[in-house]
Amino acid sequence: MKRFTLLILLFANIAAFANDDETKTIHVFVALCDNVNQGIVPVPKKLGNGQDSKGNLYWGAMYGVKSYLKRCKDWVLVSSQSNPEEYILERILFKHKVSNVYLLADAYDGKYMKRATIDFFEANAGNNGVVVKYEGNSLSFGGNANLLAYVGHDGLMEFDVVGNFEQTNAKKRDAIILACVSKDYFKPYLQKTKSNPLVWTTGLMAPEAYTLKAAIDGWILNETNMQIRERAAQAYHKYQRCGIRGARNLLVTGY
């Protein structure tokens, strides 16, 4: 009976994907972990070299965005570009295997964390559109993406940012912010953009990719904010073993 129920859920998910032919895009802004240029608790040198994406804690390490998604069966890496901008060390494009969803992730040099934060907010406001060509299609990211995510240290604990953060159009955008105490520090800026905060944090956390991936899974299935937040909390608890109540208190949704 249990197996039968699981099969029903599997087919329901496949049907949900099959009925949604609209191309959706996700843009992930990753500020690489940097012992020298960020106010973080120091990590091992290889993990905390903000000028080397390959071994970086938030990118090339086991639970970094690139490494983790490459191991996921429902995502396929379709392209990689080195230094698309002077402050971005690597840009990668993933295609979801079942749905028509593409994910672009940018690895920002750790010393440009402030630039990554500004770019994230400006994209949430609808600015700085990025077009990526893939198999004859023009995919829209940056301010034209449907979902925007920030992964890394919360630099707003140390600095303020200024940019074009006022919403430029009525397009609905969702946001995920995996950084320490991000609700408190990111809220005043995100409110200007009028993005919908799917998942952000109330305390210290490890911004690793299993939480991001879990939230995105729910977003692709058009789940509610609370369902998406629950997925994120369950994933965080699984890997951090912090207790599900603690994970739910840490990872929250909405203003």
LUMRO-665072 format. One record per residue (C-alpha): residue in one letter; chain; x negated, y, z. Coordinates in nm, 4 decimals. Each point is the difference from the previous one (the first is absolute). Example, Ala and Ser with C-alpha at 12.3 -4.5 7.8 and 13.67 -1.06 7.14 Angstrom:
<nodes>
{rest = A; kette = A; px = -1.2300; py = -0.4500; pz = 0.7800}
{rest = S; kette = A; px = -0.1370; py = 0.3440; pz = -0.0660}
</nodes>
This chain:
<nodes>
{rest = M; kette = A; px = 0.0000; py = 0.0000; pz = 0.0000}
{rest = K; kette = A; px = -0.2838; py = 0.2371; pz = 0.0901}
{rest = R; kette = A; px = -0.1749; py = -0.0718; pz = -0.3300}
{rest = F; kette = A; px = 0.3233; py = 0.0607; pz = -0.1905}
{rest = T; kette = A; px = 0.0410; py = 0.3380; pz = 0.1699}
{rest = L; kette = A; px = -0.3562; py = 0.0972; pz = -0.0893}
{rest = L; kette = A; px = 0.0626; py = -0.0909; pz = -0.3636}
{rest = I; kette = A; px = 0.3099; py = 0.2200; pz = -0.0053}
{rest = L; kette = A; px = -0.2007; py = 0.2925; pz = 0.1366}
{rest = L; kette = A; px = -0.2755; py = -0.0595; pz = -0.2540}
{rest = F; kette = A; px = 0.2422; py = -0.0018; pz = -0.2931}
{rest = A; kette = A; px = 0.1753; py = 0.3100; pz = 0.1374}
{rest = N; kette = A; px = -0.3314; py = 0.1856; pz = 0.0084}
{rest = I; kette = A; px = -0.0845; py = -0.1085; pz = -0.3551}
{rest = A; kette = A; px = 0.3437; py = 0.1151; pz = -0.1150}
{rest = A; kette = A; px = -0.0529; py = 0.3362; pz = 0.1652}
{rest = F; kette = A; px = -0.3265; py = 0.0413; pz = -0.1911}
{rest = A; kette = A; px = 0.1512; py = -0.1194; pz = -0.3296}
{rest = N; kette = A; px = 0.2865; py = 0.2497; pz = 0.0180}
{rest = D; kette = A; px = -0.2307; py = 0.2977; pz = 0.0468}
{rest = D; kette = A; px = -0.1758; py = 0.0772; pz = -0.3283}
{rest = E; kette = A; px = -0.0893; py = 0.3563; pz = 0.0943}
{rest = T; kette = A; px = -0.3728; py = 0.0584; pz = 0.0270}
{rest = K; kette = A; px = -0.0957; py = 0.1100; pz = 0.3506}
{rest = T; kette = A; px = -0.3368; py = 0.1283; pz = 0.1096}
{rest = I; kette = A; px = -0.1925; py = 0.0157; pz = 0.3264}
{rest = H; kette = A; px = -0.3041; py = 0.2195; pz = 0.0625}
{rest = V; kette = A; px = -0.2234; py = -0.0807; pz = 0.2972}
{rest = F; kette = A; px = -0.2507; py = 0.2584; pz = 0.1250}
{rest = V; kette = A; px = -0.2778; py = -0.1716; pz = 0.1958}
{rest = A; kette = A; px = -0.2458; py = 0.2150; pz = 0.1941}
{rest = L; kette = A; px = -0.2964; py = -0.2354; pz = 0.0379}
{rest = C; kette = A; px = -0.1173; py = -0.0633; pz = 0.3553}
{rest = D; kette = A; px = -0.3036; py = 0.2192; pz = 0.0730}
{rest = N; kette = A; px = -0.2047; py = -0.0097; pz = 0.3205}
{rest = V; kette = A; px = -0.1921; py = 0.3155; pz = -0.0922}
{rest = N; kette = A; px = 0.2701; py = 0.2297; pz = -0.1347}
{rest = Q; kette = A; px = 0.3098; py = -0.0983; pz = 0.1992}
{rest = G; kette = A; px = 0.0887; py = 0.0228; pz = 0.3687}
{rest = I; kette = A; px = 0.0439; py = -0.3745; pz = 0.0433}
{rest = V; kette = A; px = -0.1230; py = -0.2514; pz = 0.2507}
{rest = P; kette = A; px = -0.3100; py = -0.1320; pz = -0.1835}
{rest = V; kette = A; px = 0.0334; py = -0.3319; pz = -0.1800}
{rest = P; kette = A; px = -0.2808; py = -0.2210; pz = -0.1408}
{rest = K; kette = A; px = -0.2087; py = 0.1903; pz = -0.2547}
{rest = K; kette = A; px = 0.1187; py = -0.1975; pz = -0.3045}
{rest = L; kette = A; px = 0.3667; py = 0.0476; pz = 0.0889}
{rest = G; kette = A; px = -0.0463; py = 0.3678; pz = 0.0768}
{rest = N; kette = A; px = -0.1968; py = 0.1141; pz = -0.3030}
{rest = G; kette = A; px = 0.2406; py = 0.2468; pz = -0.1589}
{rest = Q; kette = A; px = -0.2085; py = 0.0218; pz = -0.3162}
{rest = D; kette = A; px = 0.0185; py = -0.3741; pz = -0.0745}
{rest = S; kette = A; px = 0.3427; py = -0.1417; pz = -0.0761}
{rest = K; kette = A; px = -0.1137; py = -0.3632; pz = -0.0396}
{rest = G; kette = A; px = -0.0392; py = -0.0789; pz = 0.3685}
{rest = N; kette = A; px = 0.2130; py = 0.2771; pz = 0.1429}
{rest = L; kette = A; px = 0.2421; py = -0.0850; pz = 0.2792}
{rest = Y; kette = A; px = 0.2979; py = 0.1505; pz = -0.1830}
{rest = W; kette = A; px = -0.0856; py = -0.1198; pz = -0.3518}
{rest = G; kette = A; px = -0.2413; py = -0.2862; pz = -0.0598}
{rest = A; kette = A; px = 0.0032; py = -0.1743; pz = 0.3383}
{rest = M; kette = A; px = 0.2293; py = -0.2969; pz = 0.0644}
{rest = Y; kette = A; px = 0.3054; py = 0.2105; pz = 0.0870}
{rest = G; kette = A; px = -0.0859; py = 0.2983; pz = -0.2178}
{rest = V; kette = A; px = 0.2500; py = 0.1077; pz = -0.2649}
{rest = K; kette = A; px = -0.1877; py = -0.1368; pz = -0.3002}
{rest = S; kette = A; px = -0.1161; py = -0.3272; pz = 0.1545}
{rest = Y; kette = A; px = 0.3285; py = -0.0855; pz = 0.1669}
{rest = L; kette = A; px = 0.2219; py = 0.0699; pz = -0.3006}
{rest = K; kette = A; px = -0.2346; py = -0.1969; pz = -0.2259}
{rest = R; kette = A; px = 0.0642; py = -0.3052; pz = 0.2192}
{rest = C; kette = A; px = 0.3788; py = 0.0444; pz = -0.0042}
{rest = K; kette = A; px = 0.1799; py = -0.2357; pz = -0.2350}
{rest = D; kette = A; px = 0.2638; py = 0.2551; pz = -0.1011}
{rest = W; kette = A; px = -0.2444; py = 0.2675; pz = -0.1221}
{rest = V; kette = A; px = -0.2523; py = -0.0104; pz = -0.2833}
{rest = L; kette = A; px = -0.2869; py = 0.2449; pz = -0.0486}
{rest = V; kette = A; px = 0.0206; py = 0.1257; pz = -0.3596}
{rest = S; kette = A; px = -0.2627; py = 0.2748; pz = -0.0098}
{rest = S; kette = A; px = -0.2763; py = 0.1682; pz = 0.1970}
{rest = Q; kette = A; px = -0.1730; py = 0.3310; pz = -0.0690}
{rest = S; kette = A; px = -0.3061; py = 0.1404; pz = 0.1726}
{rest = N; kette = A; px = -0.0116; py = 0.3697; pz = 0.0878}
{rest = P; kette = A; px = 0.3107; py = 0.1294; pz = -0.1810}
{rest = E; kette = A; px = -0.0657; py = 0.3178; pz = 0.2012}
{rest = E; kette = A; px = -0.3147; py = 0.1101; pz = 0.1825}
{rest = Y; kette = A; px = 0.1697; py = -0.0586; pz = 0.3365}
{rest = I; kette = A; px = 0.1620; py = -0.3351; pz = -0.0934}
{rest = L; kette = A; px = -0.2406; py = -0.2942; pz = -0.0061}
{rest = E; kette = A; px = 0.2385; py = -0.2514; pz = -0.1556}
{rest = R; kette = A; px = 0.3508; py = -0.0089; pz = -0.1449}
{rest = I; kette = A; px = 0.1820; py = -0.3319; pz = -0.0354}
{rest = L; kette = A; px = 0.3300; py = -0.0969; pz = -0.1605}
{rest = F; kette = A; px = 0.2103; py = -0.2974; pz = 0.1124}
{rest = K; kette = A; px = 0.3084; py = -0.1488; pz = -0.1647}
{rest = H; kette = A; px = 0.2628; py = -0.1787; pz = 0.2065}
{rest = K; kette = A; px = 0.0479; py = -0.3480; pz = -0.1441}
{rest = V; kette = A; px = 0.3774; py = -0.0206; pz = 0.0349}
{rest = S; kette = A; px = 0.1305; py = 0.3571; pz = -0.0176}
{rest = N; kette = A; px = -0.0770; py = 0.2942; pz = -0.2267}
{rest = V; kette = A; px = -0.2047; py = 0.1781; pz = 0.2680}
{rest = Y; kette = A; px = -0.3520; py = 0.1382; pz = -0.0341}
{rest = L; kette = A; px = -0.2330; py = 0.1072; pz = 0.2802}
{rest = L; kette = A; px = -0.2861; py = 0.2439; pz = -0.0465}
{rest = A; kette = A; px = -0.2524; py = 0.0333; pz = 0.2832}
{rest = D; kette = A; px = -0.2746; py = 0.2607; pz = 0.0280}
{rest = A; kette = A; px = -0.3055; py = -0.0474; pz = 0.2238}
{rest = Y; kette = A; px = -0.1007; py = 0.3498; pz = 0.1137}
{rest = D; kette = A; px = -0.3600; py = 0.0529; pz = 0.1060}
{rest = G; kette = A; px = 0.0178; py = 0.0212; pz = 0.3798}
{rest = K; kette = A; px = -0.1445; py = 0.3509; pz = 0.0090}
{rest = Y; kette = A; px = 0.2980; py = 0.1166; pz = -0.2101}
{rest = M; kette = A; px = 0.2643; py = -0.1174; pz = 0.2469}
{rest = K; kette = A; px = 0.1447; py = 0.3519; pz = 0.0118}
{rest = R; kette = A; px = 0.0404; py = -0.0039; pz = -0.3774}
{rest = A; kette = A; px = 0.1749; py = -0.3393; pz = 0.0204}
{rest = T; kette = A; px = 0.2419; py = 0.1404; pz = 0.2599}
{rest = I; kette = A; px = 0.0802; py = 0.3081; pz = -0.2087}
{rest = D; kette = A; px = 0.0451; py = -0.2080; pz = -0.3157}
{rest = F; kette = A; px = 0.2378; py = -0.2306; pz = 0.1879}
{rest = F; kette = A; px = 0.2202; py = 0.2886; pz = 0.1169}
{rest = E; kette = A; px = -0.0041; py = 0.1747; pz = -0.3362}
{rest = A; kette = A; px = 0.1059; py = -0.3229; pz = -0.1722}
{rest = N; kette = A; px = 0.2862; py = -0.0352; pz = 0.2489}
{rest = A; kette = A; px = 0.1114; py = 0.3473; pz = -0.1034}
{rest = G; kette = A; px = 0.0043; py = -0.1050; pz = -0.3665}
{rest = N; kette = A; px = -0.3302; py = 0.1548; pz = -0.1051}
{rest = N; kette = A; px = -0.3120; py = -0.1396; pz = -0.1697}
{rest = G; kette = A; px = 0.1534; py = -0.2618; pz = -0.2240}
{rest = V; kette = A; px = -0.2363; py = -0.2764; pz = -0.1126}
{rest = V; kette = A; px = 0.0575; py = -0.2025; pz = -0.3181}
{rest = V; kette = A; px = -0.1602; py = -0.3412; pz = -0.0437}
{rest = K; kette = A; px = 0.0208; py = -0.1900; pz = -0.3284}
{rest = Y; kette = A; px = 0.0624; py = -0.3729; pz = 0.0161}
{rest = E; kette = A; px = 0.0977; py = -0.2272; pz = -0.2908}
{rest = G; kette = A; px = 0.1314; py = 0.2935; pz = -0.2001}
{rest = N; kette = A; px = 0.2055; py = 0.1391; pz = 0.2868}
{rest = S; kette = A; px = -0.0521; py = 0.3281; pz = 0.1837}
{rest = L; kette = A; px = 0.0354; py = -0.0587; pz = 0.3736}
{rest = S; kette = A; px = 0.0700; py = 0.2985; pz = 0.2253}
{rest = F; kette = A; px = -0.1747; py = 0.0398; pz = 0.3340}
{rest = G; kette = A; px = -0.0986; py = 0.2894; pz = 0.2227}
{rest = G; kette = A; px = 0.2967; py = 0.2348; pz = 0.0373}
{rest = N; kette = A; px = 0.2035; py = -0.2128; pz = -0.2403}
{rest = A; kette = A; px = -0.0329; py = -0.3236; pz = 0.1999}
{rest = N; kette = A; px = 0.2980; py = -0.1469; pz = 0.1845}
{rest = L; kette = A; px = -0.1942; py = -0.0994; pz = 0.3113}
{rest = L; kette = A; px = -0.3108; py = 0.1656; pz = 0.1437}
{rest = A; kette = A; px = -0.2216; py = -0.1413; pz = 0.2734}
{rest = Y; kette = A; px = -0.2922; py = 0.1277; pz = 0.2033}
{rest = V; kette = A; px = -0.2450; py = -0.2440; pz = 0.1610}
{rest = G; kette = A; px = -0.2881; py = 0.1055; pz = 0.2217}
{rest = H; kette = A; px = -0.1048; py = 0.2144; pz = 0.2934}
{rest = D; kette = A; px = 0.2364; py = 0.2780; pz = 0.1081}
{rest = G; kette = A; px = -0.2194; py = 0.2957; pz = -0.0845}
{rest = L; kette = A; px = 0.2759; py = 0.2392; pz = 0.1064}
{rest = M; kette = A; px = -0.1172; py = -0.0662; pz = 0.3540}
{rest = E; kette = A; px = -0.3074; py = 0.2064; pz = -0.0911}
{rest = F; kette = A; px = 0.1131; py = 0.2436; pz = -0.2694}
{rest = D; kette = A; px = 0.2986; py = 0.1726; pz = -0.1576}
{rest = V; kette = A; px = 0.0726; py = -0.0076; pz = -0.3721}
{rest = V; kette = A; px = 0.1412; py = 0.2490; pz = -0.2476}
{rest = G; kette = A; px = 0.1475; py = -0.0835; pz = -0.3390}
{rest = N; kette = A; px = 0.3060; py = -0.0062; pz = -0.2225}
{rest = F; kette = A; px = 0.2182; py = -0.1974; pz = 0.2387}
{rest = E; kette = A; px = 0.3422; py = 0.1476; pz = -0.0795}
{rest = Q; kette = A; px = 0.2284; py = -0.2390; pz = -0.1898}
{rest = T; kette = A; px = -0.0033; py = 0.0839; pz = -0.3721}
{rest = N; kette = A; px = 0.2991; py = -0.2088; pz = -0.1127}
{rest = A; kette = A; px = 0.2815; py = -0.2140; pz = 0.1345}
{rest = K; kette = A; px = -0.1611; py = -0.3366; pz = -0.0784}
{rest = K; kette = A; px = 0.0211; py = -0.2418; pz = 0.2919}
{rest = R; kette = A; px = -0.3407; py = -0.1115; pz = 0.1273}
{rest = D; kette = A; px = -0.0812; py = -0.2394; pz = 0.2816}
{rest = A; kette = A; px = -0.3130; py = 0.0120; pz = 0.2135}
{rest = I; kette = A; px = -0.2030; py = -0.2411; pz = 0.2110}
{rest = I; kette = A; px = -0.2699; py = 0.1426; pz = 0.2278}
{rest = L; kette = A; px = -0.2349; py = -0.2493; pz = 0.1657}
{rest = A; kette = A; px = -0.2191; py = 0.2150; pz = 0.2235}
{rest = C; kette = A; px = -0.0174; py = 0.0569; pz = 0.3743}
{rest = V; kette = A; px = 0.2899; py = 0.2006; pz = 0.1506}
{rest = S; kette = A; px = 0.1023; py = 0.0954; pz = -0.3530}
{rest = K; kette = A; px = 0.3582; py = 0.0964; pz = 0.0847}
{rest = D; kette = A; px = -0.1145; py = 0.2815; pz = 0.2290}
{rest = Y; kette = A; px = -0.2738; py = 0.1343; pz = -0.2265}
{rest = F; kette = A; px = 0.1467; py = -0.0585; pz = -0.3477}
{rest = K; kette = A; px = 0.3605; py = 0.0986; pz = 0.0782}
{rest = P; kette = A; px = -0.0236; py = 0.3812; pz = -0.0408}
{rest = Y; kette = A; px = -0.1579; py = -0.0401; pz = -0.3426}
{rest = L; kette = A; px = 0.2158; py = -0.2891; pz = -0.1213}
{rest = Q; kette = A; px = 0.3169; py = 0.1884; pz = 0.0913}
{rest = K; kette = A; px = -0.0957; py = 0.2694; pz = -0.2487}
{rest = T; kette = A; px = -0.0237; py = -0.2593; pz = -0.2768}
{rest = K; kette = A; px = 0.3388; py = -0.1492; pz = 0.0957}
{rest = S; kette = A; px = -0.1319; py = -0.3533; pz = -0.0476}
{rest = N; kette = A; px = 0.1624; py = -0.2840; pz = 0.1888}
{rest = P; kette = A; px = -0.2383; py = -0.1502; pz = 0.2618}
{rest = L; kette = A; px = 0.0509; py = -0.3754; pz = -0.0302}
{rest = V; kette = A; px = -0.2735; py = -0.0961; pz = 0.2470}
{rest = W; kette = A; px = -0.2360; py = 0.2062; pz = 0.2144}
{rest = T; kette = A; px = -0.1508; py = -0.0311; pz = 0.3452}
{rest = T; kette = A; px = 0.0369; py = 0.1247; pz = 0.3562}
{rest = G; kette = A; px = -0.3403; py = -0.1117; pz = 0.1351}
{rest = L; kette = A; px = -0.3421; py = -0.1368; pz = -0.0810}
{rest = M; kette = A; px = -0.0063; py = -0.2706; pz = -0.2646}
{rest = A; kette = A; px = -0.2110; py = -0.1979; pz = -0.2456}
{rest = P; kette = A; px = 0.1019; py = 0.1211; pz = -0.3486}
{rest = E; kette = A; px = -0.0495; py = -0.3329; pz = -0.1733}
{rest = A; kette = A; px = 0.1690; py = -0.1173; pz = -0.3159}
{rest = Y; kette = A; px = 0.2236; py = -0.2774; pz = 0.1368}
{rest = T; kette = A; px = 0.2253; py = 0.2676; pz = 0.1522}
{rest = L; kette = A; px = 0.0088; py = 0.1946; pz = -0.3259}
{rest = K; kette = A; px = 0.0763; py = -0.3111; pz = -0.2033}
{rest = A; kette = A; px = 0.2818; py = -0.1080; pz = 0.2318}
{rest = A; kette = A; px = 0.1690; py = 0.3402; pz = -0.0228}
{rest = I; kette = A; px = -0.0356; py = 0.0052; pz = -0.3779}
{rest = D; kette = A; px = 0.1599; py = -0.3468; pz = -0.0217}
{rest = G; kette = A; px = 0.3137; py = 0.1386; pz = 0.1623}
{rest = W; kette = A; px = -0.0057; py = 0.3147; pz = -0.2114}
{rest = I; kette = A; px = -0.0120; py = -0.2033; pz = -0.3223}
{rest = L; kette = A; px = 0.3073; py = -0.1906; pz = 0.1199}
{rest = N; kette = A; px = 0.1835; py = 0.3300; pz = 0.0657}
{rest = E; kette = A; px = 0.0320; py = -0.0758; pz = 0.3695}
{rest = T; kette = A; px = 0.1029; py = 0.2596; pz = 0.2565}
{rest = N; kette = A; px = -0.2508; py = 0.2129; pz = 0.1860}
{rest = M; kette = A; px = 0.0512; py = -0.2089; pz = 0.3145}
{rest = Q; kette = A; px = -0.0498; py = -0.3274; pz = -0.1866}
{rest = I; kette = A; px = -0.3210; py = 0.1313; pz = -0.1557}
{rest = R; kette = A; px = -0.1257; py = 0.1215; pz = 0.3372}
{rest = E; kette = A; px = 0.0783; py = -0.3415; pz = 0.1503}
{rest = R; kette = A; px = -0.2065; py = -0.1723; pz = -0.2693}
{rest = A; kette = A; px = -0.2898; py = 0.2328; pz = 0.0772}
{rest = A; kette = A; px = 0.0302; py = -0.0630; pz = 0.3747}
{rest = Q; kette = A; px = 0.0142; py = -0.3763; pz = -0.0451}
{rest = A; kette = A; px = -0.3122; py = 0.0058; pz = -0.2157}
{rest = Y; kette = A; px = -0.1882; py = 0.2214; pz = 0.2439}
{rest = H; kette = A; px = 0.0921; py = -0.2246; pz = 0.2909}
{rest = K; kette = A; px = -0.1043; py = -0.3109; pz = -0.1952}
{rest = Y; kette = A; px = -0.3507; py = 0.1266; pz = -0.0657}
{rest = Q; kette = A; px = -0.0607; py = 0.2176; pz = 0.3058}
{rest = R; kette = A; px = 0.1839; py = -0.2232; pz = 0.2509}
{rest = C; kette = A; px = 0.1192; py = 0.3114; pz = 0.1781}
{rest = G; kette = A; px = 0.3516; py = -0.1266; pz = 0.0784}
{rest = I; kette = A; px = 0.2967; py = 0.0715; pz = -0.2245}
{rest = R; kette = A; px = 0.1391; py = 0.2585; pz = 0.2420}
{rest = G; kette = A; px = -0.3290; py = 0.1875; pz = -0.0102}
{rest = A; kette = A; px = -0.0095; py = -0.0193; pz = -0.3798}
{rest = R; kette = A; px = 0.3550; py = 0.1353; pz = -0.0246}
{rest = N; kette = A; px = -0.0862; py = 0.2866; pz = 0.2321}
{rest = L; kette = A; px = -0.3089; py = 0.0785; pz = -0.2064}
{rest = L; kette = A; px = 0.1460; py = -0.0243; pz = -0.3505}
{rest = V; kette = A; px = 0.3110; py = 0.2121; pz = -0.0403}
{rest = T; kette = A; px = 0.2130; py = 0.1424; pz = -0.2786}
{rest = G; kette = A; px = 0.1720; py = 0.3318; pz = -0.0701}
{rest = Y; kette = A; px = -0.0463; py = 0.3434; pz = 0.1495}
</nodes>
